[in-house]
Amino acid sequence: SSFLGKWLNVPLSTVPLCSAVVDVAIQDYVADVASELIYQNKSQVSTEVLFVFPLGPHMAIYSFQACSEDAKVQAMLRDEAQQLHEATGRWEDLEYLQDQTHYPGEVFACFLGTLPPGRELVVTLHYVQELPRDPDGAAHFVLPSTLHPCTTHYGGRAFALPSAIFLLAAQNCLASKLPYSLLLTASLQSSRGVANVQANFALTPLIYTARDRSTAQVSLAGSPPGRDDLELLVYFGEPTAVSAVVEKGDPGAPPGSLLGDPMVLVMLAPSIPEAVPGQRLSGEFIFLLDTTFLEHAQVSLQSRDQDGLEEQDSLLFLLKSLPLGCYFNIYCYGESSVGIYPQSVEYTQDNLTEAMRRIPSTGSSLGDTNLLGTLRSIYNTSRPRGHTRQLFIFMAGSPPDKEAIVAEVCRHRNSHRCHSFCFSEDSAALAITLARETGGEATYISSGNSVFEVLKCLKQALKLAAEEVSLSWTLPCGLEVEVLGGTPQSIFQGQHSLLYAQIHGQAQDTTVAKGVMTLKYSLDGQDVSHTIEFPLCPQGDGRLAGHRLAARCLLKRLLPEAVSGSGDEPRRRAVEISLASGIICPFTSYAGVRTSQRVAWYRGPLALLPPRQSLIPCQTIELRGSIMSSSCRHKAIWVPHRWLTAVCASWLALRRLTHGIAHLSQQGACSKACKPPPPPISSLKHVNHLEFVLWSQDTVFWPTKSIAECQELVALQNVDGSWALSSGLASVLEVDEAEIKGKMPAEVLEPSIWATVLAVTWLNRNGKCYQDLCGLLEAKAVTWLCSRAVSQLDKCLEAANTLLGSTVEPSVFRL
């Protein structure tokens, strides 16, 4: 199949979906989805079928089964992925799928065998998912396109392999009537009560199944829209900064185990206002620059090296745009990890000037990159109290010890954020992983977008955050709680955090039916506290969605430790959790067990024999396609029957020939050696380099001339936002210094006020808009002016407009 697909570019086709029955159980911000899908081969020939289900970023499958009239395939989770790979045939089918160019992302794929004409295939799929929380507190559920195929983007399908002889069948996304039936029901549960449900499709009336409205049910009414995703918004009681729901454990699991004890699902969503641009802001900002970057970014305010113009500008704009009240430091990593300062220092004019002066000499003696050593040095340094730590990592190349770097960053994921900037495609996977694991951002930096992308990331980093976050628990005597994965030390504006906490032990006083949880944090220097009560009586329908997602969370945290050479314990623990919960990890593997059924009418001697079983490919794989070329329109390709038969026959003959040659060259070798090895285990996801590069590009590209104009002005600005009245400023404004001093209003007693008004006016003069480049700098300047000379700004602006020939509005100065 892989030869046919690669050589002739024959795309995978879809086997039509006939009906889908979906049962969704939503408990606060987690969902358990059980689905039954019926497909039918409507072609005139037998078709080899591969089921593909795209996995979202917070989704995990824990049960899969497919049944036809003569066989049943069930996904079984087992240890020793290497041995299963060697014992299972037909891996080339998954390899063909992995190399498709149109379908990107992580998918669950299972080879289901041959489906004769007119026969049906019944697929049963169960998965769990963390639901995103909308700003208004709603849990946001989207039905995957596998369960509703006629949507406007690529979704999962049951695919027919190119090696089969068949006519491709397609579904029309634009059809007014769906070619299949859909039955969707949703059970809703929350200790805060279910307040309302909204959807982009018709719903039955909300039916409450408990007097306190803690449980409810709703269903799809009529036919769903054919061209849109089905989205469900579930609103619970009044949104709070912290909420908790207790899910009961599995009665069959041993007490004290992950599945055996109750699980508390904790949502942290403190109300954090937006930061006012230009005002003082706490935070620790640490910049990590590698030697290649330093070669092109020697910060010299008197000279400009054209070869390193973009890198120099990026660093200068970044450092000058930091807010007052923060701390900063700069590390230039090489063979030895050297910091500008032993530990972060307050952002002042003297400290910044000294740091910029010392950058060239720091980087001049460094050799190959040593990012790992630099990170360890930073983590061993205490951060200023009340200041959230954020790292800005600039990578010009790919470090050799990527897995160890990821493991080190993940060990400290709760205490900081990483924003990664890569200058080469080979470092993209590492940059994305570091950002994803810590809640930061990753960006590809090119010669045309360097300054803009760096500043755009800084604007996100300057959001207000709840700092020094902590949780305290009050439980009956005999019970204790363990927060799996720990509690994040900070939560930024617009973010939330879903935690899993397990209750261990037996309560000595069974009459106490409630627990108490207190969330404490600091916001803008003020201590904030929220206390809630939650029922200790476990809830849930026995589907263990919270427990399985907790297992997924633990597996995600164990992976970097296990693959970085930290001993056998992380791997052993990961396998144990995976096998117990049914959630796959890189050290376990799904094995599709295909059981051939005996037909009911056969009564011969062979009917007494047990059904024949065999292992088939069934695995979670990463597709390497490009999402930009995906489409819902799987076009029908009608191929002459004789031509396709000849092609397949030729391909099969070629495949036998190549296999025969391989066996001749390896006579006496073990048959296992002929199998391709499974992909190496890594904590870094596959990255489509072209897609990442294009995604990082923005529509705003600043010409070098415009950046140079701003750079000269930015270099003269003080850290408090003001400018001094100097010959350098006069040169940038292209006005004689004596004329500037002569035009200063008489009411202005401080020359820096007049200079700052002129600089801000120049940035907003006719036909110019440097907001994306200098917005943070301008906000600092206006804030400084408003604190010094509000009564003088009207006359200063009028005089500045006259001097510069501009028409800047008073609103620029918040007047």
Secondary structure, 3 states (H helix, E strand, C coil): CHHHHHHHCCCCEECCEEEEEEEEEEECCEEEEEEEEEEECCCCCCEEEEEEEECCCCEEEEEEEEECCCEEEEEEEEECHHHHHHHCCCHHHHHHHHCCCCCEEEEEEEEEEEECCCCEEEEEEEEEEECCECCCCCEEEECCCCCCCCCCCCCCEEEECCCCCCCCECCCCCCCCCCCEEEEEEEEECCCCEEEEEECCCECCCEECCCCCCEEEEEECCCCCCCCCCEEEEEECCCCCEEEEEECCCCCCCCCCCCCCCEEEEEECCCCCCCCCCCCCCCEEEEEEEHHHHHHCCCCCCCCCHHHHHHHHHHHHHHHCCCCCCEEEEEEECCCEEECCCCCEECCHHHHHHHHHHHHHHHHCCCCCCHHHHHHHHHCCCCCCCCCEEEEEEECCCCCCHHHHHHHHHHCHHHEEEEEEECCHHHHHHHHHHHHHHCCCEEECCCCCHHHHHHHHHHHHCCCEEEEEEEEEECCCCEEEEEECCCCCEEECCCCEEEEEEEEECCCCCCCCEEEEEEEEEECCEEEEEEEEEECCCECCCCCHHHHHHHHHHHHHHHHHHHCCCCCHHHHHHHHHHHHHCCCCCCEEEEEEEEECCCCCCCCHHHHCCCCEEEECEEEEEEECCHHHCCCCCCCCCCCHHHHHHHHHHHHHHHHHHHHHHHHHCCCCCHHHHCCCCCCCCCCCCCCHHHHHHHHCCCCCCCHHHHHHHHHHHHHCCCCCCCCCCHHHHHHHCCCHHHHHHCCCCCCCCHHHHHHHHHHHHHCCCCCCCHHHHHHHHHHHHHHHHHHCHHHHHHHHHHHHHHHCCCCCHHHHCC
